[in-house]
Amino acid sequence: MGPAAYDHVFHLIGHWNDGGHLAISTVQPANFGVTRMTGTPYIVSPEAVRNQFLVRVVNKQDVRQSFRLELVDVPGALERLGFVETVELGSLGEQVLPLVLQMPRDAYIGRFHVMVVLHDSANTFTLEREIEFIGPDPQLLQDDRP
């Protein structure tokens, strides 16, 4: 089975003995997860509020594949550090990369959500995960200013 066949492989699971239930699930050609790094959930510096994540990408295909990460619905002042380049993974390969998001202190107005989207290089599929950017009470940042 070639790589294109993995795009829309469906598994049918039938259990007809208890009333004929049928479930359909889609097998994706890749998997990814976004996890907040352990330790302090956010870091405040004199310039910014920073959140740090680890992104795990798994190529479930039997061919080499390139992936890129996109952030959707982000405030304009949010800066992205780490995982900015395309990542190429071999057959059944996986990689864990840091993703650091940084918001200038004076632009931070509280918690917000960011949609993290993984694309393959040919744009044949996307996977999405929602993460939360967190920090201190914004009023405390203003009160802390000299």
Secondary structure, 3 states (H helix, E strand, C coil): CCHHHHCCEEEEEEEHHHCCEEEEEEECCEEEEEEECCCCCCEECCCEEEEEEEEEEEECCCCCEEEEEEEECCCCCCEEECCCCCEEECCCCEEEEEEEEEEEHHHCCCCEEEEEEEEECCCCCEEEEEEEECCCCHHHHHHCCC
